[in-house]
Amino acid sequence: MRAQLARVDAVLVQAVIAAALSFAHLHDVASAAGQDGWKAWAYPVSVDLLLVAAWRRLRSGDAKAAGWCWFVIALISSLGANVATAGLLDLDQVPAWLRILVAGWPAVAFLGGTLLAHSAPASHEDTEDQEDAPDPAPELPAQSAHGPTPAPPAVAVPAALVEHARKVAAEHRTRTGTAIDTLTLRARLGVPAPMADAIAAHL
């Protein structure tokens, strides 16, 4: 446990040292580019905040392309300041292009922070609210403008055919002792099924 704490403490100390040095280098570059006073201290804060926002997006697992894009932009800004103050840049004679980059950085950082913050995925609470929402009511079938569809018209049965069917049914009952069924009635009369059903309804 103590060995693990020692390793963690060493990592934290190293991180604090690296952050402090990078913070100071960014301040020096901003100050040399004409951003004096509190504005020079705001630049390293802006870069570090953009790094943190991009890192959180990468850890969330969503929209990694945007996270990597802004993480690289902030990292290049931080590394660029570290390299520039290592003797490769005369802080007393800052080139015009560097002054332009430093002056335009606040707008770039604001754009990156806004995109990273407002394009975040839906929270767990929003997902639960959507899951708990009641299902939409099922759509009812559209009715005709003239009301419900009427039932098909009944089959017209001639009275003579009904009378003949009664005789056939009586003969069947006398011979078998049971009432005639529709299938037998249809076979005896030789009529289609709808007609047989209509005749059976009259018996």
Stockholm file with secondary structure:
# STOCKHOLM 1.0

chainA/1-203         MRAQLARVDAVLVQAVIAAALSFAHLHDVASAAGQDGWKAWAYPVSVDLLLVAAWRRLRSGDAKAAGWCWFVIALISSLGANVATAGLLDLDQVPAWLRILVAGWPAVAFLGGTLLAHSAPASHEDTEDQEDAPDPAPELPAQSAHGPTPAPPAVAVPAALVEHARKVAAEHRTRTGTAIDTLTLRARLGVPAPMADAIAAHL
#=GR chainA/1-203 SS CHHHHHHHHHHHHHHHHHHHHHHHHHHHHHHHTTCCTHHHHHHHHHHHHHHHHHHHHHHHTSCHHHHHHHHHHHHHHHHHHHHIIIIISCTTSCCHHHHHHHHHHHHHHHHHHHHHHHTCCCCHHHHHHHHHSCCCCCCCCCCBTTBSCCCCCCCCCCHHHHHHHHHHHHHHHHHHSSCCCHHHHHHHHTCCHHHHHHHHHHC
#=GC SS_cons         CHHHHHHHHHHHHHHHHHHHHHHHHHHHHHHHTTCCTHHHHHHHHHHHHHHHHHHHHHHHTSCHHHHHHHHHHHHHHHHHHHHIIIIISCTTSCCHHHHHHHHHHHHHHHHHHHHHHHTCCCCHHHHHHHHHSCCCCCCCCCCBTTBSCCCCCCCCCCHHHHHHHHHHHHHHHHHHSSCCCHHHHHHHHTCCHHHHHHHHHHC
//
